[in-house]
Amino acid sequence: MTGWRLGYAAGPEPVISQMTKLQQYTFVCPPSPFQYAALKALDVPMQAAVSAYRRKRDLIFARLSRKFEVVKPEGAFYIFPKAPPAPRPANLWPGRSKTTC
């Protein structure tokens, strides 16, 4: 149980109707054993794990920030380097003056 999730779906009504049925019985109402496991998980000390994630985050941030523009994550372990601009079509095929799409 790594966190809350929120999402949406769009599509044809018959597909969404079936997806809704599946979602209602798998995500909205987790089985009782999972609910008890979640309660028990609240008693587990997390400081060691938090410290380990912090060290890993700091290491990755330090390394990536040497070459990429990045924002240091504060509340999660995800880090997203800014992608370089896409090459222009003319630069992909030197000597070619036109591209067709």
QUIGITA-V576970 format. One record per pair of residues at least 12 apart in sequence whose ideal C-beta (glycine too) atoms are under 8 Angstrom apart, sorted by the first residue. I is the first residue (numbers start at 1). J is the second residue. D is the distance in Angstrom with one decimal. If there is no record, write none. Layout:
I | J | D
I | J | D
This chain:
1 | 38 | 5.7
1 | 41 | 6.4
3 | 76 | 7.8
53 | 77 | 5.3
56 | 77 | 7.2
57 | 72 | 7.7
57 | 73 | 6.0
57 | 77 | 5.8
57 | 79 | 7.0
60 | 79 | 5.8
61 | 73 | 7.5
61 | 79 | 6.2
64 | 79 | 6.5
64 | 81 | 5.3
67 | 81 | 8.0
68 | 81 | 3.6
68 | 82 | 6.1
69 | 81 | 7.0
69 | 82 | 4.1
70 | 82 | 7.0
